[in-house]
Amino acid sequence: MDYFGYDLGDFICCELTGARAVDINHIDCKGMGGSKTKDNIENLIAMTRQLHIDFGDISELKEPLRLIHKHFMETRQPIFDHTPTRDEILNWKS
């Protein structure tokens, strides 16, 4: 929240879709080797609950999510205007 200047009452958007984010996903979760970087801003992506459930802990999506998050950090713009499929996330290029 500090990195983006958010307060507790602010609307925080999902970095993928722009919908309200309710979860913070650890791209490299502790159980997948992310213990050293788990709470660094580069490893935290705001997501909707459903996207977190569907795509949060899938190894092959870690790098695409990292790229999407980097893009969001630079532009503050969500990537998709809809709920993406797994293939759309895998094939997204900035």
C-alpha positions, 0 to 999 in steps of 0.5 A: 500500500505504501508503494502505490500511496494507497490508504485503507479506504482507497479503491485498489484495482486488480492489476490484471482487470481493473476490478476491485482487488481483494487479495494480494498474491505472492507471485513467488509464494513461500511454498514455492521458494519465495521466502526471501522475497515474499513481501517485496513489492516486486513479488506482490500483485493485487488481484480479485479473489477469483483470479487469485484462486484460479491463477495464484499458485501456478508455476508456469504463470509466475513469470507472466504475472511478474511481467504484468505486475512490472508493467502495472508498477510502471503505468498504473494501468490494468492489462486486460479489460476482461477476466483473462484466460490462462492462455491470455496471461501466458501469452501476454507481451508488454 
